[in-house]
């Protein structure tokens, strides 16, 4: 396929002589321009030609955008409807319009200001017939999209269990994000989905949408691109109308949005893009950091203005963030410095190493309680995690200590769909009369039981005054149901009885793990190709891991019920708990960033899929996290993590090593790491202190896995100076390997089965 960035039949951008500016209004710069710093003012007043404003974190990009719109209109360079301003969220659009109205009054209402999708709808409503729709077309939500696609797949006899509709929809939306109609899809990723029939399904889906006079969100830009590329007269009309185009968060644009902007600005070329390449963290939803990196190539005469004066954070935090992000090669480059007058240098970033995840949660919440006692507002404290599954330990600790909190960007841990399902299984094991739990899980995963069958069970239960569990058992012994339904109900009943028999002898964590595996619930999410599925599996692993703290199911279920019903803190200011992705655009006085370990952050799944490109995005995510903090930042990592009931040894994230020594404070009294020059080391010392003689590990049938006996054995620690290159060693998780490099206490080892890994010396032992 041709380059997706290439516009067929359109000439490339060429440097042109600047268009003569409209006569400037006879007015002196207003106060709201005079108050800008020199770089901001340059970004506002450089109105003609292409402009890229590289706006670092906390440097006032929203102020620049709104002031630029106001300045263009105040100077009478364009009428309000000749200005197009594009944002990514409706909230940002509303905020920008309100600010512009404060500057210039009601005339701001006529500015074309909104999200890419909202503006595209406005264009399509006027020209729908030209792309095969009527002007009153319906925009489908995600549920409608999936339902429609399932109908098409069923008609084509595609196995929805093997090829879920959610997965195919993900493939189709990625193609739309790249501006690809069915006839333009070549060998792009996903084209082999459903045995190579994905493109045909995409075509059938698009045809069905037109029959229904409907479009999905991806179509809004895609149809606009089709309109612009096939009807030069329509394109020229909009090119002539929009004299000035402004774009917020340009680093988050996808290919379709890039092409949309490029087409609209070819006539006047007054395109101003505001963004930060160092905060491009959404590649997983189609964002192309290359759009902003390529701006000067697309517009050779572009003016690049860097906003580097940060009005949020202390100089120490800014220096640490700038030093970290400088390790990325794919960036345009800028260095943040404080723009605040009289601000002190600020406390260093505190870096803490702990023994395990539980200790990390105790320490972190203890620090929050100390801040609270000192008068620190809780709503100015945030805990930022790399992935949602990390939240459980912190939620549990916050609940235990009574510290109010809120989860942003998603439900609390026990309110998530997959966790509610898992809890429902355990509720039904504990209490067979729990009809609500029965109804929730009887068809999760699918057991071939339709709504009619469930309704019959419900009617029988009410008629005979028994539970739905009991009614299903009785009904499975009759001929009132189809053989398949009878078999499914009988099998479910046998499974529940078997799992129930384990309660007296098997720990809750093992029961949960067995139930989730044997029921097929884990397999259901493993086969699900939706973007949310991997996160749901991680949450289930963390759920099972957390159950290890409980002696019986009853105690755990009582705990969950109290947590779910506890509304005492509703509306009360509390600590904010969220993922790093959700934190973009926010700021807090104090920020905690736990879990800075290899495989967690940077995320192993991302690195395996996209390599160096993913590593740089993970580093940008770390940069975003640090720059959320105004006054204090805390980073922590653990030597051990329990994941899905398995203890895993960890080494600190490479990002910890990339923090500048002069801007951090090591929590050295923990004995968890050595000199800065030698890197982070010494987890073994902490292990020795705790076990009395080195690393403790649980015995089991497989290394690192819980065994049935609960016995422990102790393994003597081997100091780093006892290893030499060429030594054969053994690691509990990775097996046997050969030492190929030594960096203080870090060993580079080529393992026979796991490949090359970097591990701490304290977690390996010599092997002959």
Steps between C-alpha positions, in 0.01 A plus 500: 500500500610859447620720783191584713635851542505554125200688363416357161465757218593784734822697458748489789534804718744750358634808676290789370533872532309614807143602428453875546360558845162663541520858622570497870250659730615837632537386857781452749553150641243435774595413857442129439777504239733721701490252790643215290865401531717568191467148355125487556457841342705395197273196459193724514622775269662279233173461317607443140630173359550163666595512870590219736479590868690242705331545833659314789305383803352789697614771259158654429397350165127556555566865574702530180231335287212710630702821493608426141136464389412823678800682348413390143145627539598818684748584223225438240711250313193279462135492584399258778360235263830502310686363803507124567624381841524126565520327839487139615227515762167677532612631840808662345283652225257649751784641709665655195177660377429646845848650517480649151161654582654660809761657273292624207134457590204322332656497153703199616184291461551504121848345518510140373623350826463137604640150487609332176185289508260785580638715220490208258134438581428865424660464158336165426148611590526755217648255249376157609351403162843526340628210714187284471314619812203723579546815705316347796737203526537326839830476685527154655642442847743217574226251600311556176819460299578163659143377459502592132837338439387181675205477262731531200744241636218258574367539147846415369528195733802637688556333838451784751664296777820462305478845342312733741321797348680734741832396354387558142354837597838595644665414169242701303535805722880491466456508121263793531748680727747470213251637248460169318174409329451129417635544147823654635587234757802300393708275721453708815493339840175317565421419137550130579235510774221242455714295261570795274136610470536819704504734198188337358328541838610863509347559158176325596485699824538830315232405249264403780561832674399690187187287465407598855589866431752478784865570575732410785750741654781385275285578197464866591855583396520224240194629312638854518826381344304322227298815440808722478694260277216430254333842483761774441224762491387417855859492623569838342193646669630407847859589414381847401290538813761412761772765496646384831511151647615428856550151647541401864691188616643444153722218626184292555368519142464183295560465126140580400504820707836594352368460146180692585704797626744485213225518241314787664809722537648472152367835379578749779759284680442683828518186711602532865557169680554500875632185660776321687681209340622403849139437608394274212372197694199374304638287217275216619200700383647610169703811586806552278785690665650521151241764410662758724856380437445539125346851514809685377536255212136550400540878528861595418427867575340426836574709806572286808446668837594323824312568822737387775396716796306272732251660739422185696795318650812569705838528322605166651203314351548668163871417491434134578227474235716670235798276576285188473331588170832600345573125469242484217639538148167558323432853623536859384665611821430759769593552864248607761590777742292674761297804404399574860659796671661439837433126508743292706699216350266250659543168674677223309295215355494226762583155366410207723582133464286252696488126554160426344175652379332484841782696660484752215129560573561535875784747446315704238178537699706573811660793315155623398378484861805699611427764237136510607599557864720786383199665336553388140166485311426144393354613168846633411658154530504244217618141467589430137542138389608355166214249480161463664581167667749680729219690672370218721770509767474876531121495511506235771749698708308826458180323607672341800641831621182693426666743261235619250585452135351500152592311185516712185464359150317186605309329781653397829666161492211297641253685277662383175303261285746212513549533876124509560473179297779331695343606832162368380652154446636504856170629638312211341752253639459647847122545477310281245183704563657815355276539193658830394841336479348205311339726239822695455727204425281222363591607148850638567660352305231399250353159581236485228225613735261748341274752669206259469681233702600746773142627516369142547746445784388826658131408475558155651703648788217741588232235462674249728654752740857387437817667378580525130797270562268234642241561227761455229607167651141378511429620147810327364346169606183555296412517133378860518816632343698423188769233554777759453351726769446208740859389455632853554298553821597160639867562425489842664335352810766226526777758466353719772463204734860392438634850563283533809656185645842665494412772751615316812836380371616736226600866546270758335765607250537145368123456481467822301780403264345158443151642444614762250700244303258207506192712431658630181480859621873563455491338156209726405712812554807339343301454178350847517688727258369829635753756629365460854553123521870497606425745779208289621726193515757697701226610740387140548856395577526774759160400642616142557829624646317724746290207627812343649460735797169337600452179696148427375254606233246631748736757646605619158143533370398696811793733433396554138139569600610765749727660242228508235240643737728756664370834376609689809773676311289579193558860404779539755834631376739210467818368346482451124594155371543462124718368221775713351307517172198649677715760678601691188385861522458490880722629781536440875717637778626150585529199271587139587617268220532139622603191308803635313632154415604329180208317335250725679645837397614485225221260423624165372201440271555834327873436453438154357255641246677818389858494628695828510200702386302375798792564737507865400126532554535337842768756584268778385241356737751524786565862400127572508477348848784705646373825351157456664666594832515861613701467822580138589552176312555150637615198296511146637583148389484156663743209501213252483150499353233237538327462166226237461614334822860476383785694653712673240833663571543841341771750422445877500382659179770633270322834539615512863861485382428781252401747772774755577680439831490865600119514483408188696519381858563132558334343799834350600398390850316208344824340381342424168750653264861591476686799363339703226796450274461124518130498431218373717595186688502314826153350523677200647598699810134566573423137435774393738372733766151354468578130466809480716710335233413624155216463256197305614293319246191282513540137399276371224485285193633789295748770595337820612157334531307435818510137605249306703711453815566863581854408600784747464867451446789743524764555238832663592568828325786522256678836488558674170875468536469120497378487141719511193422522130450148372356364827203265470218608733143412590202737540170390656292651220725486193691175564863435400722748321849639444621835636600719206531840669536651847401853603545526877219281635324464163579195292443462127410133460426294190242249627456171319123535466410857593758677286716794606390671823642754743453384861630581845781279627306428819240302307734251338719225637808330356439181308758244398 
